[in-house]
Amino acid sequence: MGMSGGGGGGWQSRRSRRRGGGGAVMSEINVTPMVDVMLVLLIIFMVAAPMLTVGVPLDLPQTQAQAVSQDREPLVVSINNEGKVFLQDSEISVDELVPKLQAIAKAGYDERIFVRGDKTVDYGAVMKVMGRLSGAGFKRVALVSEVEQGN
């Protein structure tokens, strides 16, 4: 009636089977740690990606204008709240702006140029940049703003 230790189902026999040389090798892959690592990497990239696209930090004015569709990355001229001018992400002087744009522009004077001006910057600073661009012959110059948030 009681339990006797002679059979093959006890814990001692299982333990000895694992240690013995006759057991089969476990060939299953545990994918749970790999999935955990991939999900952590996905979250890191989702959080970091928007931070990588920011060039010059500006507080853009808001309008109700629709977004312009663009098939390739445009040239961006930014004017920060201190009146400093940036071409893409590098600071340049206003006098260097037109020669650098002419050297960079692949489509010549038909290249799309976006002008981003901080909403606290002097209106004259933005108009100075716009005047230089139109005076140089660039035809496709657009002002960039954020979509107006409804209250």
N, C-alpha and C positions, 0 to 999 in steps of 0.2 A: 503494500500500500504506500509506503513511503517512497521518496525519491532515491533512487540508487544511482551511483555515478558511473555505471559501466557502459551506458549507451553512447551513441554518437551525437546526441543533440545538446549536450551541456555547453556551458560557456568555455570550459577548459578545452574542449575539442575544437571549437571554433578558433580559439586563440592559437592553438598549436597549428591549425591549418594555415593561418596567415603567415606564421613564421616559417613554415616548412617550405621546401623548395618546389613542391608539386603544385602550388596554387597558380591560377591564371593571372596574367598582368592586366591591370585595369587600363583600358584604352579609351575611356570616355574623357572628353574635354569639358571642363567646367567653364561655361561662357559667361556666367554671372559677373565675375570681376571685370571681364573685357567690356561688357555692356555698361557697367557702372562707370568705367573710365571714359568710354565714348560719350556717355550722357554728360559727364562733367566737362569734357572738352567742348561739346556742342554748346553748353550753357556759357562757357567762357568766351567762345567765338561770337555767340549771339550778343553778349554784353559788350565785347570789345570792338566789334565791327563798326557800329555807329560812331565810336570815338575816333576811329582811324580816318574817317572821311572829312572831319572838320579841319578846315584850313585856318584862316584868320578868324578869330572869334569876334562876331559882330552881333549887334542887336538890330535886326532888320526891321524896317517899318512893315506894317500889315496892310494888305489891300484885298479887294475881292476879285482880282484878276486871276484868270485861269493859267495853269502851268503850261509852259512851252515844251512841246515834244522835241527831243534831240536824240539823234542816232549815235553821235560820238561826243566825247567830252569837250565842252567849249573852253575858250580862254576866259579866265576870270580875273577881273581887276577889282580889288577890294580897297575901300577907304575906311580905316578904323576911326574910333571916336576922337583920336588925337590928330586926325588929318593925314596920317601916314598912308602911303600908297603901296599896295602889294600886287605883284603879278603872280598869279597862282598862289604860292605860299611864301615867296621871297619878297622882302621889302626892297623897293627901288625908288629913285627920285622921279618926279613928274617929267623931268627933261629926258630921262632914259626910257620912258614908257613907250613912246612911238617907235623908236629904232628897235627895241627888243620885240615888240609886237610884230613889226614888219619882218624880222628875222624868224620868228616862230611861226607865223601864220602860214599854214599849208595851202589854204584856198585863196591866198592873197587878200585883197580888200573885201572879199565876200565871206571871210571867216566870221563866225558868230562870236561876239565878245559880250560877256555879261559883266555889268558894273554893279558891284555890291557896295552900298554905302550905309554905314551905321546910322540909325535914326537920330542920333544926337550930334552927328557931324554937321559942320557948317555947309549950307546949301551951295555956297560959292566954291567949296573944295570939290564937290561932286560935279558941278558945272565946268570947272576948270579941266577935270579929267575928260568929261564928255566932249568939251570943245576941242581938246587936243586930238581925241580919237576921230571926230568928224572932220576936223581940219586936215588930218592926215589922209583922209579918203576912205576910212572904214565905214561901210554902209549898214552893217547888221549889228548895231549896238543896242543892247537891251538892259534896262534896269531890273534888278532882282529885288523881290520883296517876299515876305511870308504871307500865307493865306490868313485873312482876317478871321479871328476867332469870334463866333457869335456869343453874345452875353445873354 
